[in-house]
Amino acid sequence: MMICKTNEQVEMMRQSALLVSKTLSEVAKTLKPGITTISIDKMIGTFINDHKAVPSFLNYKGYPFNSCISVNDVVVHGFPGKNELEEGDIVSIDIGVILNEWHGDHAYTFAMGDPGNAAKQLIRVTKESLYKGIEKAIVGNYVGDIAYAIQEHTEKKHGYGVVRELVGHGLGKNLHEDPQVPNYGKRGSGKKLKDGLVLAIEPMINLGKKDVYTEDDGWTVRTKDGKPSVHFEHDVCVRKNKADILSDYMPIEAAEKANPNLYSE
């Protein structure tokens, strides 16, 4: 069942989403070669707790960390660890918070230094596809309209692999609510979008083929061909003429540009 939110509830969710944005901005300031992903995760947990919120992911279905940090061929749900980030790495960081009972949940992909032209284009096109999907998140459209817009831009136009096994989702007092929001599909298919519905729209796009597998830890999802994957995610409220993006990439992008260790367009 899809749960539409009142205007007051949407504003509460905006605060949750913006806390994730602030957390990702802090991460962008500290990323550099040699830093371990577990140290990033600990910083994320501390920052969220200091802002009187709780990490959504910690202990969710047994997940043991504050965040998901996915490097290179890891699509999503990467475990933070003692491995050090290196020049050229692509790093997707997915964070959720619970603030005043409401979830915020979004993700951003960073590049350490110069990851190469192919990876740069994958990052750019995946981010573009996120906004093309968001453009379709308006009252009267269907979930399939969002899905088609993302697939058309990434797979049909650029030949990238669109992951089938993982999807976006509704968001609210639960981390995952109806409807599921795939990144592939047919226009006019799926649930009809209603005013006040909040979605986490999140293209997960592979440089190579769409095929993925899950490691023995039960969480870490990798590309089968070992090629890089990119993940971007926004929290979005469906509205009549234009979707309302609750999260904010502007401070993340500003921190990214200010950090000499990171690639930015």
Buried (B, 14 or more C-beta within 10 A) or exposed (E): EBBBBEEEBBEBBBBBBBBBBBBBBBBBBEBBEEBBBBEBBBBBBEBBEEEEBBBBBBEEEEBEBBBBBBBBBBBBBBBBEEBEBEEBBBBBBBBBBBBEEBBBBBBBBBBBBEBEEEBBEBBEBBBBBBBBBBBBBBBEBBBBBBBBBBBBBBBEEBEBBBBEBBBBBBBBBEBBBBBBBBBBBEBEEBBBBEBBBBBBBBBBBBBBEBEBEEEEEEBBBBBBBEBBBBBBBBBBBBBEEEBBBBBBBEBBBBBBEEBEBBBBE
